[in-house]
Amino acid sequence: MKSRYALLNYPLIETTGILSIILLIMTTVLLGAYFTSHTVVAVENTSSISRYLYAVNQSTKDRGSISVYDIDAGHRLIETIQTVPGIGDVRGVVASAVTGKLYVAYRSDAGIGMIYCLNLYNDTVLWNKAIDPGVDRLAISPDGQLLYVPTWEGGSAEYINVLESDSGNGVRRVHFSSRSHDALYPLSGPIFQETKATDGSGNYLYLIDPGSYIVSLVGPYSGILGPYAVDSISVHVVNNVTNLWGMQVADLKTGRIITANIPNHPQGDPGLLHGIGWSPDESEVWQSSTRNDPHVFIWNMLNPMVPILKKELVLRSGRGSHWLTFDIKGDYGYIAPNKNGDEGTEIFDARAHVSLGVIGSSEDMLEIDFTNGKIDQVGNQYGIGRAPR
């Protein structure tokens, strides 16, 4: 068999005395350098990096499970994790790289607000418990120790719950308004919260200091807020607003709010355009249309306070979408179908704006990355900004 190091098999030279010694030393040095460099390369190549998309299934037949897709292998389905029975409506998902745990908020078939905790290293459910008086799209602290849980957009409790992530036990309540809905802890904090309250308080976005729990607010907006997304330094937030064909953008430093209208929009009352998110590099904001309109609007955000509509995507389903998000690197955009629908979630090349196919129906999804079997970073269900500053 020919040696892989044949290039080092020099022809024998007949030498004597000091010349032989010199050649021997030179050969030893060359061989040592060669094998040392190749050994280093071999060690570097042993690291294993995997990017997985954890998608909490919402279709009728798959509810109660999480599908895991290999992002870098064409979103190939590699595992389906069975979780808990009796899930009626998935409300949100978060995960922590620090603790290696994932949490899903849901309403049971009986309408009870619940959360379950999944160990990401062995796919076992650690706990599953009712949260009084209800749950909605939740957030998690950067250290993975606390969960911030709205009390449901259809509820009357005027607070959100703060829970211990290890047990699901309550730590405190933060009071501000009823019908609390979507909570978010973006990269730069603080905790963001909106509500569906119809008494005027739903026209504000709430910011909760994670240390003091002091609540401040931004607004008023032109209507009741829907889903929103925050940039990487918590300066600009984009908001879906009831009865608006477009979005509103707030500068959190100045309090200024501008309106970006969609030109030539479909006819009729928009109700609430739902999905919205920054591309991770913050060059764009993607926004869903109405429930029955199969378009996704892409805004140029070079100047966040002067958005320019640059493109419209058309969904394969021929119907509207309810949520959207991105992978961490910004390679892919995920457009979910209508809430609890059976249609697939569509994957787009986030830079070329080209549809790549569909995976199972899910709007509650996030990326989890493993290096040599250890979780090193997790994504977010929201389309949050990630641009380095």
Sequence and secondary structure as in RCSB ss.txt:
>XXXX:A:sequence
MKSRYALLNYPLIETTGILSIILLIMTTVLLGAYFTSHTVVAVENTSSISRYLYAVNQSTKDRGSISVYDIDAGH
RLIETIQTVPGIGDVRGVVASAVTGKLYVAYRSDAGIGMIYCLNLYNDTVLWNKAIDPGVDRLAISPDGQLLYVP
TWEGGSAEYINVLESDSGNGVRRVHFSSRSHDALYPLSGPIFQETKATDGSGNYLYLIDPGSYIVSLVGPYSGIL
GPYAVDSISVHVVNNVTNLWGMQVADLKTGRIITANIPNHPQGDPGLLHGIGWSPDESEVWQSSTRNDPHVFIWN
MLNPMVPILKKELVLRSGRGSHWLTFDIKGDYGYIAPNKNGDEGTEIFDARAHVSLGVIGSSEDMLEIDFTNGKI
DQVGNQYGIGRAPR
>XXXX:A:secstr
   TTGGG        HHHHHHHHHHHHHHHHHHHHHHHHHHHHTT  EEEEEEEE  STTTTTEEEEEEGGGTS
EEEEEEE  S EEEEEEEEEETTTTEEEEEEEETTS EEEEEEETTTTEEEEEEE SS   S EE TTS EEEE 
  TT   SEEEEEETTT  EEEEEES SSEEEEE  TT  EEEEE  TTTGGGSEEEE TTT  EEEE   SS E
EEEEE TTSSEEEEEETT SEEEEEETTT  EEEEE TT  SS       EEE TTSSEEEEE  TT  EEEEEE
 SSTTS EEEEEEE TTSS  SEEEE SSSSEEEEE STT SS EEEEETTTTEEEEEESS SEEEEEEEETTEE
EEE  SSB      
